[in-house]
Amino acid sequence: MFRIDTKDLDRFARDLDHFAKKSLPHASRNAINSGAFQLRREWIKEQDRRFIVRNSWTARSIRIEKARGTNVRQMEALVGSTEQYLADREFGETKSPHGKHGVPIPTLAARGGSEKRLIRKPNRMHNIRLTDRASNARSRRQRNAIAIRQAVASKQKYVFLELEETKGIFRIMGGKRKPKLRMVWDLSEPSVSVEPMPTLGPALDELEPMMAPIYLQELIQQAKRNRVLGF
């Protein structure tokens, strides 16, 4: 005659049932949300490594929509940015002109001589006012000369010029007798392809090996909280 004590087995079965119904959903949701916040941190790190970050706006544009509820199959957390330019940098883009000339590309002169600087306020496109071009000029050289003369006479600091190999908006420097020209916007290109510079993709790669430890930590925490499985 054999007697089998199933008290421990019964308790273990009850713990498993309780863990599956109560602990697992909370652990899963917390792990997903912890992963989302960790992804945000990794994404900001990647932006700091790849971009010239001049302020905190890009980082502050990243939003998190947390996972909710207790249905594990329907749980998801969303991490994204409110700014379109991050998507454009992630996947690349092709810029097309909005007018009859090419895509406006700021030069180093527009930024004060350094790519790390913002475009100087007077050189920003919406601050520039141009005089009407001479329609009765016989040649490109005449149109350019008239445009410069009219801009200087009207005390305008900017002029649109078409040269042999390029065209764009130039800033007029110096006096009336010998004005100097410095291009601030290049309008030569009919379209510009911007290569991808992903930051979210690499951040996800950094997150991937972290998720298993994050999930294990949440499972242990829930087991301790509910006092099951020997915790």
Buried (B, 14 or more C-beta within 10 A) or exposed (E): EEEEEEEEEEEBEEBBEBBEEBBBBBBBBBBBBBBBEBBBBBBBBBBEEEEEEEEEEBBEEBEBEBBEEEEBEEBEBEBBBEBEEBEBBBEEBEBEBEEEBBBBBBBEBBBEEEEEEBBBEEBBEEEBEEBEBBEEBEEEEEBBBBBBBBBBEEEBBBBBBBBEEEBBBBBBEEEEEEBEBEBBBBBBBEEBEEEEBBBBEBBBEBBEEBBEEBBEBBBBBBBEEBEBBEB
